Amino acid sequence: MTERDYQEESNEQAREVVGEFSNWVNGMGHNNNTFVHAVMSGHRTLQQQMFEVMLACVAEWAKQDHYDARNEFTILKCREIMEHFPGGARTPFI
C-alpha cells in the first residue's frame, strides 16, 4: 500500500467514524458517561491521541467566525479554552 493509498483509507475511515459519532449523538438516548468511560478505559497512549483530536476540534471551533444560536456556546467556549493552549492543539506522543 502506498502512502497515498494509506492516507485516502485513513481519510475515509475518519469520515466513517464522524458519521457514526454523529448518528450516536443524534440519538435521543445517548449517554455521555458511557462514551467517556469507554475512552477512559482505553490505552493511555490512545487516550493522549484522542485528546489531541478533540483538542484540534476545539481549536478549529475557536477559529469560526460564522455561528448561530445552535453552536454559539461551543464557539465562544472553545475560544476561552484555546487561551490556555498558546502553543496550539498538539500533544506529546509518548
RAWO-V208546 format. One line per field, one symbol per residue. ss: DSSP state (@ for helix, = for strand, . for the rest). burial: 1 if it has 24 or more other C-alpha atoms within 12 Angstrom, else 0. A space follows every 10 residues. Layout:
# RAWO-V208546
ss=???
burial=???
This chain:
# RAWO-V208546
ss=..@@@@@@@@ @@@@@@@@@@ @@@@@@.... .@@@@@@@@@ ...@@@@@@@ @@@@@@@@@@ @@@....... .@@@@@@@@@ @@........ ....
burial=0000000000 0000000000 0000000000 0000000000 0000000001 1000101110 1100000000 0001110110 1100000010 0000
